[in-house]
Amino acid sequence: MLKPAVARRSRPAAPVQPGHQGGIALIEALVATLLLMLGILALIGLQGRLVGASTDAQLRGEATFLADQIISQMWIEDPDNLGGYATSNGACSNTHCKNWMTLVNQTLPAGTANITVNNTNVQVSVLWMTPDNLQRQVQVSSVIQNNYPPSP
């Protein structure tokens, strides 16, 4: 047998009383703010590391330029007197070398240099300190020979 269809009445939802909200929107806003703050802090940290890396790259480039500069001067000005450019305890006897050592000290923080000469083999080491007290070094080696034709 078939039962007659009875209309059911649904109960209306209970009205939300002020002050009894679940607080989900507030929690979502706090979580979103926390995530935003973490993202901003990460960007600030990244920016700091980029500045440090940029400074390190600049100092490395200047040290390499200085090493190339003294090797070029040795090659052009006085290839027959390379021994005068050799350093001993950070000092050298050649006037060009002394001026260059002063330039290294003025250009790089705590900058020093060593020049080793073995016949025509020259090795220039330029050292400096980073802002966080790490010592860095660039080494450039070259063979310097007098290949110019004799003057008449």
MARMARKE-62379 format. One line per field, with one value per residue (C-alpha): residue number from 1; residue in three letters; chain; z, y, x. Coordinates in steps of 0.02 Angstrom, whole numbers. Layout:
! residues N
k <- c(NUM; ...)
r <- c(ALA; ...)
c <- c(A; ...)
up <- c(Z; ...)
north <- c(Y; ...)
east <- c(X; ...)
***
This chain:
! residues 152
k <- c(1; 2; 3; 4; 5; 6; 7; 8; 9; 10; 11; 12; 13; 14; 15; 16; 17; 18; 19; 20; 21; 22; 23; 24; 25; 26; 27; 28; 29; 30; 31; 32; 33; 34; 35; 36; 37; 38; 39; 40; 41; 42; 43; 44; 45; 46; 47; 48; 49; 50; 51; 52; 53; 54; 55; 56; 57; 58; 59; 60; 61; 62; 63; 64; 65; 66; 67; 68; 69; 70; 71; 72; 73; 74; 75; 76; 77; 78; 79; 80; 81; 82; 83; 84; 85; 86; 87; 88; 89; 90; 91; 92; 93; 94; 95; 96; 97; 98; 99; 100; 101; 102; 103; 104; 105; 106; 107; 108; 109; 110; 111; 112; 113; 114; 115; 116; 117; 118; 119; 120; 121; 122; 123; 124; 125; 126; 127; 128; 129; 130; 131; 132; 133; 134; 135; 136; 137; 138; 139; 140; 141; 142; 143; 144; 145; 146; 147; 148; 149; 150; 151; 152)
r <- c(MET; LEU; LYS; PRO; ALA; VAL; ALA; ARG; ARG; SER; ARG; PRO; ALA; ALA; PRO; VAL; GLN; PRO; GLY; HIS; GLN; GLY; GLY; ILE; ALA; LEU; ILE; GLU; ALA; LEU; VAL; ALA; THR; LEU; LEU; LEU; MET; LEU; GLY; ILE; LEU; ALA; LEU; ILE; GLY; LEU; GLN; GLY; ARG; LEU; VAL; GLY; ALA; SER; THR; ASP; ALA; GLN; LEU; ARG; GLY; GLU; ALA; THR; PHE; LEU; ALA; ASP; GLN; ILE; ILE; SER; GLN; MET; TRP; ILE; GLU; ASP; PRO; ASP; ASN; LEU; GLY; GLY; TYR; ALA; THR; SER; ASN; GLY; ALA; CYS; SER; ASN; THR; HIS; CYS; LYS; ASN; TRP; MET; THR; LEU; VAL; ASN; GLN; THR; LEU; PRO; ALA; GLY; THR; ALA; ASN; ILE; THR; VAL; ASN; ASN; THR; ASN; VAL; GLN; VAL; SER; VAL; LEU; TRP; MET; THR; PRO; ASP; ASN; LEU; GLN; ARG; GLN; VAL; GLN; VAL; SER; SER; VAL; ILE; GLN; ASN; ASN; TYR; PRO; PRO; SER; PRO)
c <- c(A; A; A; A; A; A; A; A; A; A; A; A; A; A; A; A; A; A; A; A; A; A; A; A; A; A; A; A; A; A; A; A; A; A; A; A; A; A; A; A; A; A; A; A; A; A; A; A; A; A; A; A; A; A; A; A; A; A; A; A; A; A; A; A; A; A; A; A; A; A; A; A; A; A; A; A; A; A; A; A; A; A; A; A; A; A; A; A; A; A; A; A; A; A; A; A; A; A; A; A; A; A; A; A; A; A; A; A; A; A; A; A; A; A; A; A; A; A; A; A; A; A; A; A; A; A; A; A; A; A; A; A; A; A; A; A; A; A; A; A; A; A; A; A; A; A; A; A; A; A; A; A)
up <- c(0; -35; 100; 67; 37; 188; 173; 297; 371; 393; 542; 505; 546; 714; 698; 733; 887; 893; 989; 953; 783; 754; 729; 572; 474; 610; 613; 423; 430; 563; 463; 305; 400; 471; 298; 228; 367; 338; 153; 186; 309; 181; 51; 173; 209; 24; -7; 127; 50; -122; -57; 23; -137; -239; -125; -133; -323; -334; -222; -318; -481; -412; -347; -516; -604; -486; -515; -703; -690; -607; -727; -875; -802; -777; -956; -1037; -929; -868; -926; -899; -715; -647; -487; -430; -420; -304; -130; 36; 188; 87; 25; -141; -203; -370; -370; -482; -366; -211; -289; -340; -163; -96; -221; -167; 15; -26; -144; -46; 139; 228; 55; 37; -105; -138; -299; -331; -476; -538; -695; -814; -713; -610; -484; -406; -253; -193; -22; 68; 209; 184; 297; 397; 427; 300; 203; 14; -115; -302; -388; -564; -649; -807; -905; -950; -1088; -1185; -1360; -1434; -1579; -1534; -1563; -1702)
north <- c(0; 173; 298; 468; 603; 711; 879; 900; 1064; 1105; 1202; 1372; 1396; 1470; 1653; 1698; 1800; 1944; 1898; 1713; 1707; 1567; 1683; 1595; 1757; 1829; 1675; 1679; 1862; 1826; 1681; 1787; 1927; 1803; 1733; 1909; 1955; 1798; 1838; 2016; 1956; 1831; 1970; 2080; 1937; 1905; 2089; 2087; 1936; 2016; 2173; 2066; 1966; 2125; 2199; 2039; 2036; 2218; 2190; 2033; 2130; 2271; 2148; 2060; 2228; 2279; 2114; 2133; 2313; 2271; 2125; 2240; 2369; 2237; 2179; 2351; 2453; 2335; 2154; 2134; 2185; 2077; 2039; 2219; 2186; 2035; 2070; 2023; 2044; 2154; 2274; 2290; 2392; 2454; 2626; 2568; 2421; 2533; 2648; 2498; 2425; 2592; 2587; 2409; 2464; 2615; 2524; 2365; 2351; 2290; 2260; 2181; 2096; 1974; 1962; 1807; 1808; 1651; 1694; 1746; 1668; 1798; 1765; 1908; 1875; 2013; 1990; 2088; 2072; 2066; 2166; 2006; 1979; 1842; 1849; 1839; 1816; 1832; 1754; 1797; 1711; 1758; 1723; 1886; 1881; 2019; 1980; 2149; 2158; 2238; 2425; 2483)
east <- c(0; 46; 65; -1; 129; 149; 227; 364; 401; 581; 634; 706; 890; 921; 963; 1143; 1153; 1276; 1433; 1416; 1501; 1623; 1774; 1831; 1849; 1960; 2071; 2086; 2137; 2268; 2341; 2346; 2435; 2560; 2598; 2618; 2739; 2842; 2851; 2907; 3040; 3104; 3118; 3213; 3334; 3356; 3391; 3526; 3610; 3604; 3690; 3826; 3852; 3859; 3991; 4093; 4084; 4136; 4288; 4336; 4326; 4433; 4563; 4572; 4590; 4731; 4823; 4806; 4864; 5031; 5062; 5029; 5147; 5281; 5259; 5261; 5380; 5514; 5508; 5697; 5689; 5549; 5644; 5619; 5432; 5447; 5378; 5453; 5339; 5222; 5357; 5446; 5595; 5525; 5443; 5299; 5270; 5270; 5141; 5036; 5044; 4981; 4838; 4792; 4789; 4680; 4560; 4523; 4477; 4635; 4708; 4879; 4969; 5111; 5208; 5312; 5436; 5523; 5622; 5483; 5340; 5247; 5110; 5013; 4904; 4788; 4708; 4573; 4447; 4259; 4142; 4108; 4296; 4326; 4487; 4471; 4608; 4630; 4781; 4836; 4983; 5074; 5231; 5317; 5446; 5528; 5466; 5503; 5624; 5790; 5797; 5910)
***
